[in-house]
Amino acid sequence: MPDFDDTTLLRQYTEGDDAAFSTLVARHLNLVYSASLRAVGNPSLAQDITQAVFVILTQKAKSLGPKTILSGWLYQTARLTAANFQRSEMRRQQREQEAYMQSTVSEPEPPSWKHVAPLLDEAMGRLGATDRTTPSSCGFLKTKLRRKWRRL
């Protein structure tokens, strides 16, 4: 394809010339990819963003005016698309974190507590009223419980 300017290639693409679009992609691919990579720092995500930018170009090609500087438009679109991707990723991570926290809160007690709880209740029941009300920080309750546990 002859060396047409971006505006001519974009017009040709809107008239059905897919080769013109391929030329535009080849011409601006590195610009879009490098802008995306700088924005997100992840090569795989930068490739996805680059692809999304060119998809957006196909959708908006007819609405771009003849005075539009395509390289500037592609650069800005890459930056905005990268920001949207990052915002979506943060929201997804927050939702996953919230779901994880909900699942850990609603998890049943571990089976070991089911075995220990009745024994603890039984030992507490054997204590006298004074021993049950003594603050454990004083050590009395701990000592009494140890003795009761040894007997069990």
C-alpha positions in Angstrom: 0.0 0.0 0.0 1.4 3.4 -0.9 2.6 5.6 1.9 -0.7 7.4 2.8 -1.1 9.6 5.8 -3.2 8.4 8.8 -6.2 10.5 7.8 -6.3 9.0 4.3 -5.8 5.4 5.7 -8.6 5.9 8.3 -11.0 7.2 5.6 -10.1 4.3 3.3 -10.8 1.9 6.2 -14.2 3.4 6.8 -14.9 2.8 3.2 -14.2 -0.9 3.6 -10.4 -1.2 2.9 -9.2 -3.6 5.5 -5.6 -3.3 4.2 -5.7 0.4 5.2 -6.5 -0.6 8.8 -3.7 -3.2 8.8 -1.3 -0.4 7.7 -2.5 1.8 10.6 -2.1 -1.0 13.1 1.4 -1.8 11.9 2.3 1.9 12.0 1.0 2.6 15.5 1.3 -0.8 17.2 4.5 0.0 19.1 3.2 3.4 20.3 0.0 1.9 21.7 1.7 -1.1 23.3 4.5 0.9 24.9 2.0 3.5 26.3 -0.1 0.6 27.6 2.9 -1.2 29.1 4.1 2.0 30.9 0.6 2.5 32.3 0.1 -1.1 33.7 3.6 -2.6 33.9 2.4 -6.0 32.8 3.2 -7.2 29.3 0.3 -9.5 29.0 -2.2 -6.9 30.2 -0.5 -4.3 27.9 -1.2 -6.7 24.9 -4.9 -6.9 25.9 -5.1 -3.2 26.2 -3.4 -2.7 22.9 -5.9 -5.0 21.2 -8.8 -3.2 23.0 -7.5 0.2 21.7 -7.5 -1.0 18.1 -11.0 -2.4 18.6 -12.1 1.0 19.9 -10.5 2.5 16.8 -12.6 0.3 14.5 -15.8 1.4 16.4 -15.0 5.1 16.3 -13.2 5.4 13.0 -16.1 7.1 11.3 -16.6 9.6 14.1 -12.9 10.8 14.0 -12.6 14.1 12.1 -10.0 14.9 9.5 -8.2 17.1 12.0 -7.7 14.3 14.5 -4.1 13.4 15.0 -4.4 9.7 15.1 -1.2 9.0 17.0 -2.3 11.4 19.8 -5.8 9.9 19.8 -4.4 6.3 20.0 -2.0 7.4 22.8 -4.7 9.0 24.9 -7.1 6.0 24.2 -4.4 3.6 25.4 -3.9 5.6 28.6 -7.6 5.8 29.3 -8.2 2.1 28.5 -5.3 1.1 30.8 -6.8 3.2 33.6 -10.2 1.5 33.0 -8.5 -1.9 33.1 -6.7 -1.1 36.3 -9.8 0.3 37.9 -11.7 -2.9 36.9 -8.9 -5.1 38.2 -8.9 -3.3 41.6 -12.7 -3.6 41.9 -12.4 -7.3 41.0 -9.8 -7.9 43.7 -11.8 -6.0 46.2 -14.9 -8.1 45.4 -12.8 -11.3 45.7 -11.3 -10.2 49.0 -14.8 -9.4 50.4 -16.1 -12.7 49.2 -13.2 -14.5 50.8 -13.7 -12.6 54.1 -17.4 -13.5 54.0 -16.6 -17.2 53.4 -14.2 -17.3 56.3 -16.7 -15.6 58.6 -19.4 -18.0 57.7 -17.3 -21.1 58.0 -18.3 -23.5 60.7 -16.1 -24.0 63.7 -13.3 -26.5 63.2 -14.2 -30.0 64.3 -11.6 -30.0 67.1 -13.5 -27.3 69.0 -16.6 -29.5 69.0 -14.6 -32.1 70.9 -12.9 -29.7 73.3 -16.0 -27.5 74.1 -17.9 -30.2 76.1 -14.8 -31.1 78.1 -14.2 -27.5 78.9 -17.8 -27.0 79.9 -17.7 -30.1 82.1 -14.5 -28.9 83.8 -16.0 -25.4 84.3 -19.1 -27.0 85.8 -17.0 -28.9 88.4 -15.4 -25.7 89.7 -17.0 -23.9 92.6 -18.8 -20.6 92.3 -15.8 -18.7 93.7 -13.3 -20.3 91.3 -15.5 -19.7 88.2 -15.8 -16.0 89.0 -12.1 -15.4 89.8 -10.4 -13.5 87.0 -8.2 -15.8 84.9 -5.5 -13.1 84.8 -4.9 -13.9 88.5 -3.9 -17.4 87.7 -6.5 -19.2 89.9 -8.7 -20.3 87.2 -5.8 -21.6 85.1 -4.5 -23.6 88.0 -7.9 -25.1 88.8 -8.5 -26.0 85.2 -5.1 -27.6 84.9 -5.9 -29.8 87.9 -9.3 -30.7 86.5 -7.8 -31.5 83.1 -5.2 -33.8 84.7 -8.0 -35.7 86.4 -9.8 -36.2 83.1 
